[in-house]
């Protein structure tokens, strides 16, 4: 039994005084990873979780490596594992709505930093708050399958516990909406309203929403090529992506070289090769287009992966 703890490192505020104004998270010095937060986590672990052997993974915002180690240190008895966000922020300027050109080298540098700086990580690329990986970091149109399998290969060979988000296993992409009226995410509408007051042109505002909205990862699961992707016979909260006619579980399962088949092979490899579980992490080469790592087992066996 396990629990995902939402924004768990901001659950205790140590002052009611006005905080320092920032572009994001005004006053965070009063509530970000405070000692009171650590105290509550230890009490939660001791009084509620440990009696049942429950596992916790915490969503933690604005954490650096030292704080991540403190939150998940077994000796402190707080969280078992945590989701850090630095690698999901490598294409943004200050806040997620302002994007900069993606640098693969910057992404790899961040991954290496957390792989070598922390003993065990929660390894993920997608969740309900992030745009789809292959729409964000790759040219999803002509190379969707290649991007999806590359992501799977990288994620499943990192040291840590892999988390697969709904739709990753078939290479789902960002939504294909062409108007904000199709977006339900309240955060997106709030940002659009704020940007309108600045004022930013409608085309600029829509580009921000289309690239970054949380609804990109919240569209209905694409099961079949049928109406609404086979998700429902009714009207779904969000419109299904139009590419569900070709990108769906039924079609991908029938392809022996499909994205889902590749995920299954990678999962099987992790289960049968102890190097990928117990091995250490060492990057060999992190060039502009190639990322090579070596996992070394305790018995001196090695396995190298070029991603």
C-alpha positions as CSV (number, residue, x, y, z in Angstrom):
1,X,0.0,0.0,0.0
2,X,1.3,3.4,-0.9
3,X,0.4,7.1,-1.0
4,X,1.4,9.9,-3.3
5,X,1.5,13.0,-1.1
6,X,0.6,16.2,-3.0
7,X,2.9,19.2,-2.6
8,X,3.9,17.7,0.7
9,X,6.8,20.0,1.5
10,X,4.6,23.1,1.8
11,X,2.2,21.9,4.4
12,X,3.4,24.0,7.3
13,X,3.7,27.8,7.5
14,X,5.9,29.3,10.2
15,X,4.7,32.9,10.0
16,X,1.6,34.9,9.2
17,X,3.8,37.9,8.2
18,X,3.8,39.1,4.6
19,X,6.4,37.3,2.5
20,X,8.8,38.5,-0.1
21,X,7.1,39.0,-3.4
22,X,8.3,36.8,-6.2
23,X,7.2,36.0,-9.8
24,X,6.2,32.6,-8.4
25,X,5.4,31.4,-4.9
26,X,5.4,34.7,-3.0
27,X,6.4,34.2,0.6
28,X,7.9,30.8,0.1
29,X,10.4,31.5,2.9
30,X,7.5,31.0,5.3
31,X,6.3,27.7,4.1
32,X,8.8,25.9,1.8
33,X,10.3,22.8,3.5
34,X,10.1,24.3,7.0
35,X,11.1,22.5,10.1
36,X,7.4,22.2,11.0
37,X,6.9,20.4,7.7
38,X,9.6,17.9,8.6
39,X,8.1,17.4,12.1
40,X,4.7,16.7,10.6
41,X,6.2,14.2,8.2
42,X,8.0,12.3,10.9
43,X,4.8,12.2,13.0
44,X,2.8,11.0,10.0
45,X,5.4,8.2,9.4
46,X,5.6,7.2,13.0
47,X,1.9,7.3,13.9
48,X,0.0,6.5,10.7
49,X,2.2,4.9,8.0
50,X,4.7,2.6,9.7
51,X,2.1,0.5,11.6
52,X,0.8,-0.5,8.2
53,X,4.1,-0.7,6.3
54,X,2.8,2.0,3.9
55,X,5.0,3.5,1.2
56,X,5.1,7.2,0.4
57,X,6.3,9.2,-2.6
58,X,6.0,13.0,-2.1
59,X,5.5,15.6,-4.8
60,X,8.0,18.2,-3.7
61,X,8.3,21.7,-5.2
62,X,11.5,23.8,-5.4
63,X,13.7,21.2,-3.7
64,X,17.5,21.0,-4.3
65,X,19.6,17.9,-3.7
66,X,20.3,18.5,0.0
67,X,16.7,19.1,0.8
68,X,15.7,16.0,-1.3
69,X,18.1,13.9,0.6
70,X,16.7,15.2,3.9
71,X,13.1,14.5,3.0
72,X,13.9,10.9,1.9
73,X,16.6,10.0,4.4
74,X,15.6,6.7,6.0
75,X,17.3,7.8,9.3
76,X,15.0,10.8,9.5
77,X,11.8,8.7,8.9
78,X,9.9,11.1,6.7
79,X,9.2,10.2,3.0
80,X,10.3,7.0,1.2
81,X,10.8,8.7,-2.1
82,X,10.0,12.0,-3.8
83,X,9.2,13.6,-7.2
84,X,11.6,16.4,-7.9
85,X,11.0,18.8,-10.8
86,X,14.3,20.2,-11.9
87,X,14.5,18.1,-15.0
88,X,11.0,19.2,-16.0
89,X,12.0,22.8,-15.7
90,X,15.0,22.8,-18.0
91,X,13.0,24.4,-20.9
92,X,11.5,27.3,-18.9
93,X,12.4,30.8,-17.8
94,X,11.4,31.5,-14.2
95,X,7.9,29.9,-14.5
96,X,6.6,27.2,-16.8
97,X,4.6,29.5,-19.0
98,X,7.7,31.2,-20.4
99,X,9.6,28.7,-22.5
100,X,13.2,28.8,-23.7
101,X,14.7,26.7,-26.5
102,X,15.2,23.1,-25.2
103,X,18.9,22.1,-24.9
104,X,19.2,18.3,-24.8
105,X,22.6,18.9,-23.1
106,X,20.9,20.9,-20.3
107,X,18.4,18.1,-19.8
108,X,21.1,15.4,-19.6
109,X,23.2,17.5,-17.2
110,X,20.2,17.7,-14.9
111,X,19.6,14.0,-15.1
112,X,23.2,13.2,-14.4
113,X,23.2,15.6,-11.4
114,X,20.3,13.8,-9.7
115,X,21.5,10.3,-10.7
116,X,24.9,10.9,-9.2
117,X,23.9,13.1,-6.4
118,X,21.2,11.0,-4.9
119,X,21.2,7.3,-4.2
120,X,17.7,6.5,-5.4
121,X,15.3,8.6,-7.5
122,X,11.7,8.6,-8.6
123,X,12.3,8.4,-12.4
124,X,9.5,10.0,-14.5
125,X,9.0,12.2,-17.5
126,X,5.3,12.6,-17.5
127,X,2.5,13.3,-15.0
128,X,-0.9,15.1,-14.8
129,X,0.8,18.5,-14.6
130,X,3.3,18.3,-17.4
131,X,2.9,18.4,-21.2
132,X,3.6,15.1,-23.0
133,X,7.3,14.3,-23.3
134,X,7.4,13.6,-27.0
135,X,5.5,16.8,-27.9
136,X,7.8,18.8,-25.6
137,X,11.2,17.3,-26.3
138,X,10.9,15.8,-29.8
139,X,9.3,16.3,-33.2
140,X,6.2,14.3,-32.4
141,X,4.8,14.2,-35.9
142,X,7.2,12.2,-38.0
143,X,9.2,10.6,-35.1
144,X,6.5,9.9,-32.5
145,X,7.3,6.2,-32.2
146,X,11.0,6.8,-32.1
147,X,10.7,9.5,-29.5
148,X,8.4,7.4,-27.3
149,X,10.7,4.4,-27.3
150,X,13.7,6.6,-26.8
151,X,12.0,8.0,-23.7
152,X,11.2,4.5,-22.5
153,X,14.8,3.3,-23.0
154,X,16.2,6.3,-21.1
155,X,13.7,6.2,-18.2
156,X,14.0,2.4,-17.7
157,X,17.8,2.5,-17.5
158,X,18.1,5.3,-15.0
159,X,18.8,4.4,-11.4
160,X,15.6,4.6,-9.3
161,X,12.0,3.6,-9.4
162,X,10.3,4.3,-12.8
163,X,6.8,5.7,-12.9
164,X,4.8,5.3,-16.1
165,X,2.0,7.8,-16.7
166,X,-1.2,6.9,-18.4
167,X,-0.7,7.1,-22.2
168,X,3.1,6.9,-22.1
169,X,2.9,3.3,-23.0
170,X,1.4,4.0,-26.4
171,X,3.2,7.4,-27.1
172,X,0.3,9.8,-26.6
173,X,0.9,13.4,-27.5
174,X,-0.3,16.9,-26.5
175,X,-3.9,17.9,-27.3
176,X,-4.6,19.2,-30.8
177,X,-7.2,21.8,-29.8
178,X,-7.3,25.1,-31.7
179,X,-9.2,27.2,-29.2
180,X,-9.1,27.9,-25.5
181,X,-12.8,27.0,-25.2
182,X,-11.8,23.4,-25.4
183,X,-9.4,23.7,-22.4
184,X,-10.9,23.0,-19.0
185,X,-7.9,23.6,-16.8
186,X,-8.6,26.6,-14.6
187,X,-4.9,27.4,-14.3
188,X,-4.8,27.9,-18.1
189,X,-7.8,30.1,-18.1
190,X,-6.4,32.2,-15.3
191,X,-3.1,32.6,-17.1
192,X,-4.9,33.6,-20.3
193,X,-6.9,36.3,-18.4
194,X,-3.7,37.6,-16.8
195,X,-1.8,37.7,-20.1
196,X,-4.8,39.5,-21.7
197,X,-4.5,42.3,-19.2
198,X,-0.8,42.8,-19.9
199,X,-1.9,42.9,-22.8
200,X,-0.5,40.1,-25.0
201,X,-2.1,39.3,-28.4
202,X,-4.5,36.3,-28.5
203,X,-2.1,34.4,-30.8
204,X,0.7,34.7,-28.2
205,X,-1.6,33.7,-25.3
206,X,-2.9,30.7,-27.2
207,X,0.7,29.6,-28.0
208,X,1.5,29.7,-24.3
209,X,-1.6,27.7,-23.4
210,X,-1.2,25.1,-26.2
211,X,2.4,24.3,-25.2
212,X,2.1,24.3,-21.5
213,X,-1.5,23.6,-20.3
214,X,-1.9,20.8,-17.9
215,X,-4.8,19.5,-20.1
216,X,-2.2,18.3,-22.5
217,X,-1.7,15.2,-20.3
218,X,-5.3,14.9,-19.2
219,X,-7.1,14.1,-22.5
220,X,-9.0,10.8,-22.5
221,X,-7.0,7.6,-22.7
222,X,-7.0,6.5,-26.3
223,X,-8.1,2.9,-26.3
224,X,-9.5,2.4,-29.8
225,X,-10.1,4.3,-33.1
226,X,-13.8,4.7,-32.2
227,X,-15.5,7.8,-31.1
228,X,-13.9,9.5,-28.0
229,X,-11.1,6.9,-28.4
230,X,-13.3,4.2,-26.9
231,X,-13.0,6.1,-23.5
232,X,-16.7,6.6,-23.1
233,X,-20.0,6.4,-24.9
234,X,-20.9,9.8,-23.4
235,X,-19.4,13.2,-23.6
236,X,-15.9,13.3,-21.9
237,X,-14.8,16.2,-19.8
238,X,-12.0,16.8,-22.4
239,X,-12.0,16.2,-26.1
240,X,-10.0,13.2,-27.2
241,X,-6.9,13.9,-29.4
242,X,-7.8,13.6,-33.1
243,X,-4.8,11.3,-33.5
244,X,-6.6,8.6,-31.5
245,X,-7.6,7.0,-34.9
246,X,-4.0,5.9,-35.3
247,X,-2.5,6.2,-31.8
248,X,-4.5,3.9,-29.5
249,X,-4.0,0.9,-27.4
250,X,-5.7,-1.5,-29.8
251,X,-3.6,-0.5,-32.8
252,X,-0.4,-0.3,-30.8
253,X,-0.9,-3.7,-29.2
254,X,-1.2,-5.3,-32.6
255,X,2.2,-3.9,-33.6
256,X,4.9,-6.2,-32.4
257,X,7.3,-3.3,-32.8
258,X,5.0,-0.8,-31.2
259,X,5.6,1.5,-28.3
260,X,3.8,-0.7,-25.8
261,X,5.8,-3.7,-26.9
262,X,9.0,-1.8,-26.3
263,X,7.9,-0.8,-22.9
264,X,7.1,-4.5,-22.1
265,X,10.6,-5.5,-23.2
266,X,12.2,-2.8,-21.1
267,X,10.2,-3.8,-18.0
268,X,11.2,-7.4,-18.6
269,X,14.8,-6.4,-18.9
270,X,14.7,-4.5,-15.6
271,X,13.2,-7.5,-13.9
272,X,15.8,-10.0,-15.1
273,X,19.0,-7.9,-15.1
274,X,20.2,-7.0,-11.6
275,X,22.6,-4.4,-12.9
276,X,19.6,-2.1,-13.7
277,X,18.4,-2.4,-10.2
278,X,21.4,-2.7,-8.0
279,X,24.1,-1.2,-10.2
280,X,25.7,2.2,-9.9
281,X,25.3,5.0,-12.4
282,X,28.1,6.5,-14.4
283,X,27.8,8.7,-17.5
284,X,30.4,8.0,-20.1
285,X,29.4,10.6,-22.7
286,X,26.9,13.4,-22.8
287,X,27.2,15.0,-26.1
288,X,24.8,17.1,-28.1
289,X,22.8,14.2,-29.5
290,X,24.1,11.1,-27.7
291,X,23.8,10.1,-24.0
292,X,25.7,7.0,-23.0
293,X,25.7,5.6,-19.4
294,X,27.1,2.6,-17.8
295,X,25.5,0.6,-15.0
296,X,28.0,-1.4,-12.9
297,X,26.9,-4.3,-10.7
298,X,28.3,-5.3,-7.4
299,X,29.9,-8.4,-9.1
300,X,31.7,-6.2,-11.6
301,X,29.4,-6.9,-14.5
302,X,28.6,-4.0,-16.7
303,X,25.8,-2.9,-19.0
304,X,26.1,0.1,-21.3
305,X,23.2,1.9,-22.9
306,X,23.3,4.5,-25.7
307,X,20.2,6.7,-25.6
